[in-house]
């Protein structure tokens, strides 16, 4: 449900910018999960988390496609998905250990911290994209 609007917005405002916005939403959601037990706030945070997931998955794949030459696009998207999957597996293993040893708050704080780390990495490593010049080939 969020994929189409975020695809349109990434064409208009740039994929990098939307990925940064998605990480900000992730930070808010996970920070909120760590700090509240209110069922209504948790429900709102789940909607935020779903928005993050839809944006990250859609815009991330489009961004991966933009960064490789046309003839390597399918392999580039495959490598991107493999990397995302492997890092999610590692994050889930760490989250399980944190949950077992420190509780649920540690898991969500860990996620919120790495949302910031991810945003900083994007700011440092990924060149600023010009939304008017997204690839059309």
DSSP file (Angstrom, degrees, kcal/mol; ACC not computed):
  #  RESIDUE AA STRUCTURE BP1 BP2  ACC     N-H-->O    O-->H-N    N-H-->O    O-->H-N    TCO  KAPPA ALPHA  PHI   PSI    X-CA   Y-CA   Z-CA
    1    1 A X              0   0    0      0, 0.0     4,-0.5     0, 0.0     3,-0.1   0.000 360.0 360.0 360.0 -32.3    0.0    0.0    0.0
    2    2 A X     >  +     0   0    0      1,-0.1     4,-2.3     2,-0.1     5,-0.2   0.635 360.0  81.8 -91.6 -15.4    2.9    2.4    0.7
    3    3 A X  H  > S+     0   0    0      1,-0.2     4,-2.3     2,-0.2     5,-0.2   0.910  90.2  47.6 -60.9 -47.0    5.1    1.1   -2.2
    4    4 A X  H  > S+     0   0    0      1,-0.2     4,-2.2     2,-0.2    -1,-0.2   0.944 113.3  46.1 -64.7 -48.2    3.4    3.1   -5.0
    5    5 A X  H  > S+     0   0    0     -4,-0.5     4,-2.7     1,-0.2    -1,-0.2   0.913 114.6  48.1 -61.2 -39.4    3.4    6.5   -3.2
    6    6 A X  H  X S+     0   0    0     -4,-2.3     4,-2.5     2,-0.2    -1,-0.2   0.853 108.8  54.2 -71.6 -30.9    7.0    6.0   -2.0
    7    7 A X  H  X S+     0   0    0     -4,-2.3     4,-1.5    -5,-0.2    -1,-0.2   0.935 111.9  44.8 -62.9 -44.7    8.1    5.1   -5.5
    8    8 A X  H  X S+     0   0    0     -4,-2.2     4,-1.6     1,-0.2    -2,-0.2   0.931 114.2  49.1 -62.1 -46.5    6.6    8.3   -6.8
    9    9 A X  H  X S+     0   0    0     -4,-2.7     4,-3.4     1,-0.2     5,-0.4   0.856 107.5  54.6 -64.9 -34.6    8.1   10.3   -4.0
   10   10 A X  H  X S+     0   0    0     -4,-2.5     4,-1.4     1,-0.2    -1,-0.2   0.849 107.8  50.3 -68.9 -31.7   11.6    8.8   -4.6
   11   11 A X  H  < S+     0   0    0     -4,-1.5   123,-0.2    -3,-0.2    -1,-0.2   0.854 118.6  39.2 -69.1 -33.7   11.4    9.9   -8.2
   12   12 A X  H  < S+     0   0    0     -4,-1.6    -2,-0.2    -5,-0.1    -3,-0.2   0.894 131.7  21.4 -83.7 -42.5   10.4   13.4   -7.1
   13   13 A X  H  < S-     0   0    0     -4,-3.4     4,-0.2    -5,-0.1   118,-0.2   0.489 115.0 -93.7-110.3  -5.4   12.6   14.0   -4.1
   14   14 A X     X  -     0   0    0     -4,-1.4     4,-1.8    -5,-0.4    -3,-0.2   0.209  21.5-108.0 101.4 138.5   15.4   11.4   -4.5
   15   15 A X  H  > S+     0   0    0      1,-0.2     4,-2.6     2,-0.2     5,-0.2   0.898 116.5  54.3 -66.8 -41.7   15.9    7.9   -3.3
   16   16 A X  H  > S+     0   0    0      1,-0.2     4,-2.3     2,-0.2    -1,-0.2   0.923 108.5  49.8 -58.5 -44.8   18.7    8.8   -0.9
   17   17 A X  H  > S+     0   0    0     -4,-0.2     4,-2.1     1,-0.2    -1,-0.2   0.894 111.5  47.7 -63.3 -40.5   16.4   11.4    0.8
   18   18 A X  H  X S+     0   0    0     -4,-1.8     4,-2.6     2,-0.2    -1,-0.2   0.879 109.6  52.8 -70.6 -36.0   13.5    8.9    1.1
   19   19 A X  H  X S+     0   0    0     -4,-2.6     4,-2.2     2,-0.2    -2,-0.2   0.911 109.9  49.2 -62.9 -40.6   15.8    6.2    2.5
   20   20 A X  H  X S+     0   0    0     -4,-2.3     4,-1.7    -5,-0.2    -2,-0.2   0.905 111.1  49.3 -63.8 -40.8   16.9    8.8    5.1
   21   21 A X  H  X S+     0   0    0     -4,-2.1     4,-2.1     2,-0.2    -2,-0.2   0.903 109.2  52.7 -64.1 -40.6   13.3    9.6    5.9
   22   22 A X  H  X S+     0   0    0     -4,-2.6     4,-2.5     1,-0.2    -2,-0.2   0.906 108.1  50.4 -61.9 -41.5   12.5    5.9    6.2
   23   23 A X  H  X S+     0   0    0     -4,-2.2     4,-2.4     1,-0.2    -1,-0.2   0.847 107.5  54.1 -66.6 -32.6   15.3    5.5    8.7
   24   24 A X  H  X S+     0   0    0     -4,-1.7     4,-2.1     2,-0.2    -1,-0.2   0.906 109.5  47.5 -65.2 -40.6   14.0    8.4   10.7
   25   25 A X  H  X S+     0   0    0     -4,-2.1     4,-2.8     2,-0.2    -2,-0.2   0.908 111.2  51.4 -65.3 -42.0   10.6    6.7   10.9
   26   26 A X  H  X S+     0   0    0     -4,-2.5     4,-3.0     2,-0.2     5,-0.3   0.918 108.8  51.5 -59.4 -44.3   12.3    3.5   11.9
   27   27 A X  H  X S+     0   0    0     -4,-2.4     4,-2.6     1,-0.2     5,-0.2   0.923 111.7  46.2 -58.7 -46.8   14.2    5.3   14.7
   28   28 A X  H  X S+     0   0    0     -4,-2.1     4,-2.5     2,-0.2    -2,-0.2   0.925 114.2  48.3 -63.5 -45.0   10.9    6.8   16.0
   29   29 A X  H  X S+     0   0    0     -4,-2.8     4,-2.6     2,-0.2    -2,-0.2   0.951 116.5  40.6 -62.6 -50.3    9.1    3.5   15.9
   30   30 A X  H  X S+     0   0    0     -4,-3.0     4,-1.9     2,-0.2    -1,-0.2   0.886 114.9  51.6 -69.6 -37.7   11.9    1.5   17.6
   31   31 A X  H  X S+     0   0    0     -4,-2.6     4,-1.4    -5,-0.3    -1,-0.2   0.917 112.1  48.1 -61.3 -41.7   12.5    4.2   20.1
   32   32 A X  H  X S+     0   0    0     -4,-2.5     4,-1.8    -5,-0.2    -2,-0.2   0.902 108.1  53.5 -65.1 -42.0    8.8    4.3   20.9
   33   33 A X  H  < S+     0   0    0     -4,-2.6    -1,-0.2     1,-0.2    -2,-0.2   0.873 110.4  49.1 -59.7 -36.1    8.7    0.5   21.2
   34   34 A X  H  < S+     0   0    0     -4,-1.9    -1,-0.2     1,-0.2    -2,-0.2   0.813 118.3  38.2 -71.6 -29.8   11.5    0.7   23.8
   35   35 A X  H  < S+     0   0    0     -4,-1.4     2,-0.3    -3,-0.2    -2,-0.2   0.584 108.7  56.3-104.0 -11.2    9.9    3.5   25.8
   36   36 A X     <  +     0   0    0     -4,-1.8    -1,-0.0    -5,-0.1     0, 0.0  -0.892  34.7 179.9-127.9 154.7    6.1    2.8   25.9
   37   37 A X        +     0   0    0     -2,-0.3     2,-0.4    -3,-0.0    -1,-0.1   0.256  49.5 125.3-123.3   2.9    3.7    0.1   26.9
   38   38 A X     >  -     0   0    0      1,-0.2     4,-2.6     2,-0.0     5,-0.2  -0.519  57.1-144.7 -68.5 122.4    0.6    2.0   25.9
   39   39 A X  H  > S+     0   0    0     -2,-0.4     4,-2.0     1,-0.2    -1,-0.2   0.825  96.3  51.1 -62.2 -34.3   -1.3   -0.2   23.5
   40   40 A X  H  > S+     0   0    0      2,-0.2     4,-2.0     1,-0.2    -1,-0.2   0.897 111.6  46.4 -71.7 -40.0   -2.6    2.8   21.4
   41   41 A X  H  > S+     0   0    0      2,-0.2     4,-2.6     1,-0.2    -2,-0.2   0.908 111.5  52.4 -67.3 -40.7    0.9    4.2   21.0
   42   42 A X  H  X S+     0   0    0     -4,-2.6     4,-2.0     2,-0.2    -2,-0.2   0.903 107.8  52.5 -60.4 -40.9    2.2    0.8   20.1
   43   43 A X  H  X S+     0   0    0     -4,-2.0     4,-1.6     2,-0.2    -1,-0.2   0.920 110.6  46.8 -61.0 -44.2   -0.5    0.4   17.5
   44   44 A X  H  X S+     0   0    0     -4,-2.0     4,-2.1     1,-0.2    -1,-0.2   0.895 110.3  53.6 -64.0 -40.1    0.5    3.7   15.9
   45   45 A X  H  X S+     0   0    0     -4,-2.6     4,-2.8     1,-0.2    -1,-0.2   0.844 104.0  55.8 -65.2 -33.0    4.2    2.7   16.0
   46   46 A X  H  X S+     0   0    0     -4,-2.0     4,-2.5     2,-0.2    -1,-0.2   0.891 106.6  50.2 -65.1 -38.4    3.3   -0.5   14.2
   47   47 A X  H  X S+     0   0    0     -4,-1.6     4,-2.2     2,-0.2    -2,-0.2   0.921 111.2  49.2 -63.4 -42.9    1.8    1.6   11.4
   48   48 A X  H  X S+     0   0    0     -4,-2.1     4,-2.4     2,-0.2    -2,-0.2   0.922 110.6  50.4 -60.3 -44.3    5.0    3.7   11.4
   49   49 A X  H  X S+     0   0    0     -4,-2.8     4,-2.7     1,-0.2    -2,-0.2   0.901 109.2  51.0 -63.2 -40.5    7.1    0.5   11.2
   50   50 A X  H  X S+     0   0    0     -4,-2.5     4,-2.6     2,-0.2    -1,-0.2   0.884 108.9  51.7 -62.4 -38.7    5.0   -0.8    8.3
   51   51 A X  H  X S+     0   0    0     -4,-2.2     4,-2.2     2,-0.2    -2,-0.2   0.916 109.7  49.8 -62.9 -43.4    5.6    2.5    6.5
   52   52 A X  H  X S+     0   0    0     -4,-2.4     4,-3.4     2,-0.2     5,-0.3   0.952 111.3  48.6 -58.2 -50.4    9.3    2.2    7.1
   53   53 A X  H  X S+     0   0    0     -4,-2.7     4,-2.6     1,-0.2     5,-0.3   0.924 112.6  47.4 -59.5 -46.9    9.3   -1.4    5.7
   54   54 A X  H  X S+     0   0    0     -4,-2.6     4,-1.7     1,-0.2     5,-0.2   0.892 116.8  43.7 -62.1 -39.9    7.3   -0.5    2.6
   55   55 A X  H  X>S+     0   0    0     -4,-2.2     4,-2.7    -5,-0.2     5,-0.5   0.943 114.5  48.3 -69.9 -49.0    9.5    2.5    1.9
   56   56 A X  H  X5S+     0   0    0     -4,-3.4     4,-1.9    -5,-0.2     5,-0.3   0.917 114.4  45.6 -60.1 -45.6   12.8    0.8    2.6
   57   57 A X  H  X5S+     0   0    0     -4,-2.6     4,-1.4    -5,-0.3    -1,-0.2   0.921 119.4  39.9 -66.5 -44.0   12.0   -2.2    0.4
   58   58 A X  H  X5S+     0   0    0     -4,-1.7     4,-1.9    -5,-0.3    -2,-0.2   0.967 122.7  37.2 -70.0 -54.5   10.7   -0.2   -2.5
   59   59 A X  H  X5S+     0   0    0     -4,-2.7     4,-2.7    -5,-0.2     5,-0.2   0.854 113.1  58.1 -72.0 -34.9   13.2    2.6   -2.6
   60   60 A X  H  X<S+     0   0    0     -4,-1.9     4,-2.5    -5,-0.5    -1,-0.2   0.922 108.6  45.2 -60.5 -44.8   16.1    0.4   -1.6
   61   61 A X  H  X S+     0   0    0     -4,-1.4     4,-2.2    -5,-0.3    -1,-0.2   0.908 113.9  49.0 -66.1 -41.7   15.6   -1.8   -4.6
   62   62 A X  H  X S+     0   0    0     -4,-1.9     4,-1.9     2,-0.2    -2,-0.2   0.902 111.7  49.8 -63.7 -39.5   15.1    1.1   -7.0
   63   63 A X  H  X S+     0   0    0     -4,-2.7     4,-1.4     2,-0.2    -2,-0.2   0.911 108.9  51.5 -65.6 -42.5   18.3    2.7   -5.6
   64   64 A X  H  < S+     0   0    0     -4,-2.5     4,-0.5     1,-0.2     3,-0.3   0.904 109.5  50.8 -59.5 -41.0   20.2   -0.5   -6.1
   65   65 A X  H >< S+     0   0    0     -4,-2.2     3,-0.8     1,-0.2    -1,-0.2   0.865 107.9  53.3 -64.5 -35.8   19.0   -0.6   -9.7
   66   66 A X  H 3< S+     0   0    0     -4,-1.9    -1,-0.2     1,-0.2    -2,-0.2   0.798 104.0  56.9 -67.4 -28.6   20.1    3.1  -10.2
   67   67 A X  T 3< S+     0   0    0     -4,-1.4     2,-0.3    -3,-0.3    -1,-0.2   0.529 100.8  61.1 -87.2  -5.8   23.7    2.3   -8.9
   68   68 A X  S <  S-     0   0    0     -3,-0.8     5,-0.1    -4,-0.5     9,-0.0  -0.881  92.1 -95.7-120.3 153.6   24.6   -0.4  -11.4
   69   69 A X    >   -     0   0    0     -2,-0.3     3,-1.9     1,-0.1     4,-0.4  -0.263  41.8-106.8 -62.0 154.2   24.8   -0.4  -15.2
   70   70 A X  G >  S+     0   0    0      1,-0.3     3,-1.4     2,-0.2     4,-0.3   0.863 118.6  54.4 -50.5 -45.1   21.7   -1.6  -17.1
   71   71 A X  G 3  S+     0   0    0      1,-0.3    -1,-0.3     2,-0.1     4,-0.2   0.658 114.1  41.9 -69.9 -14.0   23.3   -4.9  -18.1
   72   72 A X  G <> S+     0   0    0     -3,-1.9     4,-2.6     1,-0.1    -1,-0.3   0.268  83.0 107.6-110.6   8.8   24.1   -5.7  -14.5
   73   73 A X  H <> S+     0   0    0     -3,-1.4     4,-2.5    -4,-0.4     5,-0.2   0.891  76.8  48.4 -59.9 -46.8   20.9   -4.5  -13.0
   74   74 A X  H  > S+     0   0    0     -4,-0.3     4,-2.1     1,-0.2    -1,-0.2   0.921 115.1  45.9 -62.9 -43.2   19.3   -7.9  -12.1
   75   75 A X  H  > S+     0   0    0      2,-0.2     4,-2.7     1,-0.2    -1,-0.2   0.877 111.2  53.3 -65.8 -37.4   22.6   -9.1  -10.5
   76   76 A X  H  X S+     0   0    0     -4,-2.6     4,-2.3     2,-0.2    -2,-0.2   0.912 110.2  46.4 -63.6 -43.1   22.9   -5.8   -8.6
   77   77 A X  H  X S+     0   0    0     -4,-2.5     4,-2.6     2,-0.2    -1,-0.2   0.888 112.3  51.8 -66.7 -38.2   19.4   -6.1   -7.2
   78   78 A X  H  X S+     0   0    0     -4,-2.1     4,-2.3    -5,-0.2    -2,-0.2   0.917 110.6  47.2 -63.1 -43.6   20.1   -9.7   -6.3
   79   79 A X  H  X S+     0   0    0     -4,-2.7     4,-2.6     2,-0.2    -2,-0.2   0.900 111.5  51.9 -64.2 -40.0   23.3   -8.7   -4.5
   80   80 A X  H  X S+     0   0    0     -4,-2.3     4,-2.7     2,-0.2    -2,-0.2   0.948 111.0  46.6 -59.9 -49.6   21.4   -6.0   -2.7
   81   81 A X  H  X S+     0   0    0     -4,-2.6     4,-2.6     1,-0.2    -1,-0.2   0.877 111.9  51.6 -62.9 -37.4   18.7   -8.4   -1.5
   82   82 A X  H  X S+     0   0    0     -4,-2.3     4,-2.7     2,-0.2    -1,-0.2   0.929 111.2  47.1 -63.9 -44.7   21.3  -10.9   -0.4
   83   83 A X  H  X S+     0   0    0     -4,-2.6     4,-2.4     2,-0.2     5,-0.2   0.914 112.9  48.6 -63.8 -43.1   23.1   -8.2    1.6
   84   84 A X  H  X S+     0   0    0     -4,-2.7     4,-2.3     1,-0.2    -2,-0.2   0.931 112.9  48.5 -61.9 -45.2   19.9   -7.0    3.2
   85   85 A X  H  X S+     0   0    0     -4,-2.6     4,-2.1    -5,-0.2    -2,-0.2   0.916 112.2  47.7 -62.5 -44.1   18.9  -10.5    4.1
   86   86 A X  H  X S+     0   0    0     -4,-2.7     4,-2.3     1,-0.2    -1,-0.2   0.903 113.1  47.7 -65.6 -40.7   22.2  -11.4    5.6
   87   87 A X  H  X S+     0   0    0     -4,-2.4     4,-2.6     1,-0.2    -1,-0.2   0.862 111.0  51.7 -69.8 -33.2   22.3   -8.2    7.7
   88   88 A X  H  X S+     0   0    0     -4,-2.3     4,-2.3    -5,-0.2    -2,-0.2   0.877 109.1  51.1 -68.3 -36.2   18.8   -8.8    8.8
   89   89 A X  H  X S+     0   0    0     -4,-2.1     4,-2.2     2,-0.2    -2,-0.2   0.944 112.3  45.8 -63.3 -47.3   19.7  -12.4    9.9
   90   90 A X  H  X S+     0   0    0     -4,-2.3     4,-2.4     1,-0.2    -2,-0.2   0.925 113.1  49.8 -61.1 -45.3   22.7  -11.0   11.9
   91   91 A X  H  X S+     0   0    0     -4,-2.6     4,-2.7     1,-0.2    -1,-0.2   0.884 110.0  51.3 -61.9 -38.4   20.6   -8.3   13.4
   92   92 A X  H  X S+     0   0    0     -4,-2.3     4,-2.4     2,-0.2    -1,-0.2   0.885 108.8  50.5 -67.4 -38.3   17.9  -10.9   14.4
   93   93 A X  H  X S+     0   0    0     -4,-2.2     4,-2.0     2,-0.2    -2,-0.2   0.935 113.5  45.1 -63.1 -45.6   20.5  -13.1   16.1
   94   94 A X  H  X S+     0   0    0     -4,-2.4     4,-2.7     1,-0.2    -2,-0.2   0.914 111.9  52.9 -63.9 -42.3   21.9  -10.2   18.0
   95   95 A X  H  X S+     0   0    0     -4,-2.7     4,-2.7     1,-0.2    -1,-0.2   0.896 107.3  52.1 -61.3 -40.0   18.3   -9.0   18.9
   96   96 A X  H  X S+     0   0    0     -4,-2.4     4,-2.4     2,-0.2    -1,-0.2   0.911 110.7  47.3 -62.4 -42.1   17.5  -12.5   20.2
   97   97 A X  H  X S+     0   0    0     -4,-2.0     4,-2.3     2,-0.2     5,-0.3   0.919 112.7  49.1 -65.3 -42.7   20.6  -12.5   22.4
   98   98 A X  H  X>S+     0   0    0     -4,-2.7     4,-3.5     2,-0.2     5,-1.3   0.923 111.3  49.7 -61.5 -43.9   19.7   -9.0   23.7
   99   99 A X  H  X5S+     0   0    0     -4,-2.7     4,-0.7     3,-0.2    -2,-0.2   0.928 113.1  46.6 -60.9 -46.0   16.1  -10.0   24.4
  100  100 A X  H  <5S+     0   0    0     -4,-2.4    -1,-0.2    -5,-0.2    -2,-0.2   0.880 125.6  28.7 -64.2 -38.4   17.2  -13.1   26.3
  101  101 A X  H  <5S+     0   0    0     -4,-2.3    -2,-0.2    -5,-0.2    -3,-0.2   0.771 138.0  15.7 -98.1 -28.2   19.9  -11.3   28.4
  102  102 A X  H  <5S-     0   0    0     -4,-3.5    -3,-0.2    -5,-0.3     3,-0.2   0.582 102.0-113.5-124.2 -15.9   18.7   -7.7   28.7
  103  103 A X    >X< -     0   0    0     -5,-1.3     4,-1.0    -4,-0.7     3,-0.6  -0.343  42.9 -57.9 103.8 173.5   15.0   -7.7   27.8
  104  104 A X  H 3> S+     0   0    0      1,-0.2     4,-1.8     2,-0.2     3,-0.2   0.819 124.0  63.3 -65.6 -32.9   12.8   -6.2   25.0
  105  105 A X  H 3> S+     0   0    0      1,-0.2     4,-2.4     2,-0.2    -1,-0.2   0.888  99.9  54.5 -60.5 -37.8   13.9   -2.6   25.6
  106  106 A X  H <> S+     0   0    0     -3,-0.6     4,-2.4     1,-0.2    -1,-0.2   0.874 105.4  53.8 -63.1 -36.9   17.5   -3.4   24.7
  107  107 A X  H  X S+     0   0    0     -4,-1.0     4,-2.2    -3,-0.2    -1,-0.2   0.937 111.8  43.1 -62.9 -46.8   16.4   -4.8   21.4
  108  108 A X  H  X S+     0   0    0     -4,-1.8     4,-2.4     2,-0.2    -2,-0.2   0.857 113.5  50.6 -73.0 -33.7   14.5   -1.7   20.4
  109  109 A X  H  X S+     0   0    0     -4,-2.4     4,-2.7     2,-0.2    -1,-0.2   0.905 109.1  53.2 -66.0 -40.2   17.2    0.6   21.6
  110  110 A X  H  X S+     0   0    0     -4,-2.4     4,-2.2    -5,-0.2    -2,-0.2   0.925 110.8  46.9 -57.1 -46.6   19.7   -1.4   19.6
  111  111 A X  H  X S+     0   0    0     -4,-2.2     4,-1.4     2,-0.2    -2,-0.2   0.910 111.8  49.8 -63.1 -43.1   17.5   -1.0   16.5
  112  112 A X  H  X S+     0   0    0     -4,-2.4     4,-1.5     1,-0.2    -2,-0.2   0.900 110.0  51.2 -63.3 -41.1   17.1    2.7   17.1
  113  113 A X  H  X S+     0   0    0     -4,-2.7     4,-2.1     1,-0.2    -1,-0.2   0.922 110.3  48.8 -62.3 -43.6   20.8    3.2   17.5
  114  114 A X  H  X S+     0   0    0     -4,-2.2     4,-2.6     1,-0.2    -1,-0.2   0.712 102.2  62.4 -74.6 -17.7   21.5    1.3   14.2
  115  115 A X  H  X S+     0   0    0     -4,-1.4     4,-2.2     2,-0.2    -1,-0.2   0.907 107.7  44.7 -64.7 -41.6   18.9    3.4   12.4
  116  116 A X  H  X S+     0   0    0     -4,-1.5     4,-2.6     2,-0.2    -2,-0.2   0.921 112.9  50.4 -65.9 -44.4   21.1    6.4   13.2
  117  117 A X  H  X S+     0   0    0     -4,-2.1     4,-2.4     1,-0.2    -2,-0.2   0.922 111.5  48.9 -59.7 -44.4   24.2    4.5   12.2
  118  118 A X  H  X S+     0   0    0     -4,-2.6     4,-2.4     2,-0.2    -1,-0.2   0.903 110.7  49.7 -62.6 -42.2   22.5    3.5    8.9
  119  119 A X  H  X S+     0   0    0     -4,-2.2     4,-2.5     2,-0.2    -2,-0.2   0.915 111.4  48.9 -64.2 -42.4   21.5    7.1    8.2
  120  120 A X  H  X S+     0   0    0     -4,-2.6     4,-2.2     2,-0.2     5,-0.2   0.904 110.0  52.0 -63.3 -40.1   25.0    8.4    8.9
  121  121 A X  H  X>S+     0   0    0     -4,-2.4     4,-3.2     2,-0.2     5,-0.6   0.913 110.1  48.6 -62.2 -42.4   26.4    5.7    6.6
  122  122 A X  H  X5S+     0   0    0     -4,-2.4     4,-1.6     1,-0.2    -2,-0.2   0.927 111.7  49.5 -62.9 -43.9   24.1    6.8    3.8
  123  123 A X  H  <5S+     0   0    0     -4,-2.5    -1,-0.2     1,-0.2    -2,-0.2   0.869 119.9  37.1 -62.2 -36.5   25.0   10.4    4.4
  124  124 A X  H  <5S+     0   0    0     -4,-2.2    -2,-0.2    -5,-0.2    -1,-0.2   0.905 127.9  28.8 -82.9 -44.2   28.7    9.6    4.2
  125  125 A X  H  <5S+     0   0    0     -4,-3.2     2,-0.5    -5,-0.2    -3,-0.2   0.849 105.3  70.9 -91.8 -37.8   28.9    6.9    1.6
  126  126 A X  S  <<S-     0   0    0     -4,-1.6     3,-0.1    -5,-0.6    -1,-0.1  -0.708  80.6-125.3 -91.8 125.7   26.1    7.5   -0.8
  127  127 A X        -     0   0    0     -2,-0.5  -111,-0.1     1,-0.1     2,-0.1  -0.332  36.0 -95.1 -65.4 148.7   26.3   10.5   -3.1
  128  128 A X        -     0   0    0     -5,-0.1     2,-0.4     1,-0.1    -1,-0.1  -0.419  43.8-138.7 -62.6 133.7   23.5   13.0   -3.0
  129  129 A X        -     0   0    0     -2,-0.1     2,-0.7  -116,-0.1  -112,-0.1  -0.761   2.3-135.9-100.8 145.9   21.0   12.2   -5.7
  130  130 A X    >   -     0   0    0     -2,-0.4     3,-2.2     1,-0.1  -116,-0.1  -0.873  10.5-152.8 -96.6 112.2   19.3   14.7   -7.9
  131  131 A X  G >  S+     0   0    0     -2,-0.7     3,-0.9     1,-0.3  -117,-0.2   0.753  92.9  60.8 -59.9 -23.8   15.7   13.7   -8.2
  132  132 A X  G 3  S+     0   0    0      1,-0.2    -1,-0.3  -119,-0.1  -120,-0.0   0.669 105.9  47.8 -76.2 -15.0   15.4   15.4  -11.6
  133  133 A X  G <  S+     0   0    0     -3,-2.2    -1,-0.2     2,-0.0    -2,-0.2  -0.030  73.4 147.2-118.9  32.5   18.1   13.2  -13.1
  134  134 A X    <   -     0   0    0     -3,-0.9    -3,-0.0  -123,-0.2  -123,-0.0  -0.360  60.3 -89.5 -65.7 150.9   17.0    9.7  -12.0
  135  135 A X        +     0   0    0      1,-0.1    -1,-0.1     2,-0.1   -69,-0.0  -0.296  40.4 179.0 -65.5 140.5   17.8    7.0  -14.5
  136  136 A X              0   0    0     -3,-0.1    -1,-0.1     1,-0.1    -2,-0.1   0.380 360.0 360.0-119.1   0.1   15.3    6.3  -17.1
  137  137 A X              0   0    0      0, 0.0    -1,-0.1     0, 0.0    -2,-0.1   0.485 360.0 360.0 -84.6 360.0   17.2    3.6  -19.1
